[in-house]
Amino acid sequence: MGVVRMPESVMPLCAITTRYDDALDWSVETFAAAGFQVRLKSELFAFDMTNYYQAEMGNDLKKQIFAFEPLRDPQQLADWKLLTNQWELDFKAQNSYPEDRPLNLDSGYLTLAKFVLATTKDRDHRLYLRDGIFAEVTMSFTGGSWKMHPWTYPDYQTEPAMNFLNAAREELKALFKEARRAEAEKR
């Protein structure tokens, strides 16, 4: 029988997709007001590898991925997704844009071994969390690099996304090292 252990804390992430600079700014401010401080961000890159969101979000979409601190309990993922879904609705209600969805917030988290995203869509590779929210391991870190899965979205396979995930993983390692050092000093 395996010994039950609590998982390590995770680094919350959010990928923000929009065509509006003010939507990006609003999102970062909203995260900060909710206690999520930006630790790291990717470069802003074109979301042009698919037209999946074009009908509801328009053309010329851009994406930026953010890593936040403090580290959190991974079981909060469903809460984050429900919160970011509400924020998308709030942003739309507070502004007047021609698109049905001027802002897309993809929440997830990073561990040293995986990049996980939350979603409302069920598929064969996703696990149900609660309240209509599912989770998927979008990428796995093995053999010294990130490995794609057949379901890994093309925007996360781009060079800016991969550079970000590598940097975020290094930040997470540094945070764990800091925490271990602080714990050792307490003893």
Beta strands, then each sheet from edge to edge (+ up, - down):
strand 1: 11-18
strand 2: 37-41
strand 3: 45-46
strand 4: 62-69
strand 5: 103-110
strand 6: 114-119
strand 7: 127-130
strand 8: 133-142
strand 9: 145-148
sheet 1: 2+ 4- 1+ 5- 6+ 8- 7+
sheet 2: 2+ 4- 1+ 5- 6+ 8- 9+
sheet 3: 2+ 4- 3+
end
